[in-house]
């Protein structure tokens, strides 16, 4: 399963994204085999993720959930700052 949504400030606060582990990525491109379920929230930058032939443009304030064993294409043209959690499901009210 792949899930992506732009969050409001209230939704981001509700999920506690500021308490998740920070990560900074350099420009890169390639196939990503997701080894463990991951949820991440973009704090700055952008990434293009292609799942089953459909491309998603993920930018600041988006949350993404990637299931374990998902294979997707990852294209980060500049940089990406994200906060992430492993083996975590998001629940939005």
Phi and psi in degrees as a GROMACS rama.xvg file:
@    title "Ramachandran Plot"
@    xaxis  label "Phi"
@    yaxis  label "Psi"
@TYPE xy
-126.909  130.515  UNK-2
-134.552  133.206  UNK-3
-143.717  137.433  UNK-4
-155.182  140.139  UNK-5
-79.2106  129.33  UNK-6
-98.6809  150.23  UNK-7
-80.6599  166.038  UNK-8
-59.4147  -38.0512  UNK-9
-65.8393  -43.0617  UNK-10
-63.8145  -41.0946  UNK-11
-63.0943  -41.9584  UNK-12
-63.6705  -42.9035  UNK-13
-59.1138  -37.9969  UNK-14
-80.4963  -15.7972  UNK-15
71.2436  33.6355  UNK-16
-59.7388  -24.6648  UNK-17
-72.3794  -11.6126  UNK-18
-96.0035  -6.47694  UNK-19
-74.6821  163.259  UNK-20
-67.7289  127.011  UNK-21
-78.6147  151.505  UNK-22
-148.082  137.602  UNK-23
-121.277  125.136  UNK-24
-114.678  139.365  UNK-25
-81.117  164.072  UNK-26
-55.9285  132.467  UNK-27
-161.81  165.927  UNK-28
-150.412  139.9  UNK-29
162.418  -173.562  UNK-30
-89.8077  134.453  UNK-31
-114.849  119.342  UNK-32
-98.8979  107.161  UNK-33
-73.2699  113.974  UNK-34
-83.4824  -30.5194  UNK-35
-137.946  149.405  UNK-36
-55.8802  134.756  UNK-37
-133.783  140.33  UNK-38
-119.826  131.997  UNK-39
-137.62  154.37  UNK-40
-124.281  125.785  UNK-41
-82.9379  122.575  UNK-42
-97.1322  -22.066  UNK-43
-168.587  151.057  UNK-44
93.6421  -162.926  UNK-45
-155.9  157.54  UNK-46
-149.986  145.953  UNK-47
-106.12  122.555  UNK-48
-117.452  126.77  UNK-49
-109.906  122.46  UNK-50
-126.025  123.585  UNK-51
51.1248  42.1712  UNK-52
80.4718  -3.32224  UNK-53
-105.656  126.791  UNK-54
-95.761  136.109  UNK-55
-118.227  131.344  UNK-56
-99.0394  108.556  UNK-57
-104.467  125.604  UNK-58
-131.8  -171.538  UNK-59
-49.1484  138.173  UNK-60
76.6419  10.1764  UNK-61
-94.4718  144.098  UNK-62
-112.262  141.264  UNK-63
-132.074  136.623  UNK-64
-119.041  125.685  UNK-65
-119.302  123.708  UNK-66
-78.0999  155.969  UNK-67
-57.7604  140.354  UNK-68
73.6309  5.53457  UNK-69
-68.9275  139.35  UNK-70
-114.374  124.208  UNK-71
-142.954  162.998  UNK-72
-95.0885  136.95  UNK-73
-121.607  123.765  UNK-74
-132.247  105.179  UNK-75
-109.236  96.5801  UNK-76
-71.0915  -28.7141  UNK-77
-123.302  -77.0734  UNK-78
-157.75  167.411  UNK-79
-148.034  124.391  UNK-80
-108.854  128.08  UNK-81
-142.812  158.323  UNK-82
-111.444  136.565  UNK-83
-138.801  162.06  UNK-84
-138.388  138.218  UNK-85
-97.0988  144.316  UNK-86
51.3073  51.3875  UNK-87
-134.626  135.399  UNK-88
-105.182  141.36  UNK-89
-96.1121  144.361  UNK-90
-132.506  116.264  UNK-91
-108.111  135.065  UNK-92
